[in-house]
Amino acid sequence: MNETDLAAIPIVASIAPLATSTDAWLVDIWGVMHNGVRPFESAVAACEEFRARGGSVLLLSNAPRPAASVATQLDRIGVRATAWDEIVTSGDAARAMISAHAGEALYHLGPERDLPIYDGLGVTLTEPAQAAAVVCTGLFDDETETPDDYAAILTDLHARGLAMICANPDLKVERGGRIVWCAGGVAAAYQALGGKVTYAGKPHLPVYALATARIAALRGAPVPQDRILAIGDGVKTDIAGAARAGIRSVFVASAIHVDPRNGLDASAVSALFDELPSRPVAAMTSLAW
């Protein structure tokens, strides 16, 4: 496939023209609404404007925590609650998978901040030797560690034949200008060993089924797929997942895929998407009205 085979993906400065043909947005959080430290004001304002014009904004995140926990984090960072109607997370989707293990002991691979994912599900947490399965929500210390640091523990988990639930398929995110690893990177390393992994969250369809059901509840009726727009910065999560779900998408450039020193231009977009089956309808340097 070469550039002559595909129409160019337009780089736009404003989401407004696309908003006119849309009833609901599925907006990624980390990389679109904030960078883990500060909010992106233009994105917050764009979501507020869309809602003021009658649209619904559902924040769709691969955060491995329940929505209420993410709402608290958004408030702490400074993302105004007036920018969104509801939140759906991969943590919400993962809870449905974890609940299938009610009455069993699981091994938690991830930071303590993610422990609310187990609340009320009737599971206990234990060491690998006693576990029926492993739930990966991230790295124990994502400030200093990479998946390479988990080679020994993953080898042990695989030797025990434990299946893994990955509560955040993201490989990496940008945090305050730094790139840190996520649960998806650990899960990929486990799969490379031959381990079985079940993923909750984007780009996998269960979280989109949950999200569109929530949108229908917000709007009072099901919303056609062509009236929903996904907005995200993850090529293999946000953009690929939207395509799987039959939803149009807009790519927002972040440091995950685009060097901010070089900016976003036709060559950068071409390098990201021209060899991929999942393509957005437009690309932006940041979400803005």
Beta strands, then each sheet from edge to edge (+ up, - down):
strand 1: 24-27
strand 2: 56-61
strand 3: 86-89
strand 4: 105-109
strand 5: 124-125
strand 6: 133-136
strand 7: 164-166
strand 8: 172-175
strand 9: 178-181
strand 10: 197-199
strand 11: 228-232
strand 12: 248-252
strand 13: 282-284
sheet 1: 3+ 2+ 1+ 11+ 12+ 13+
sheet 2: 5+ 4+ 6+ 7+ 10+
sheet 3: 8+ 9-
end
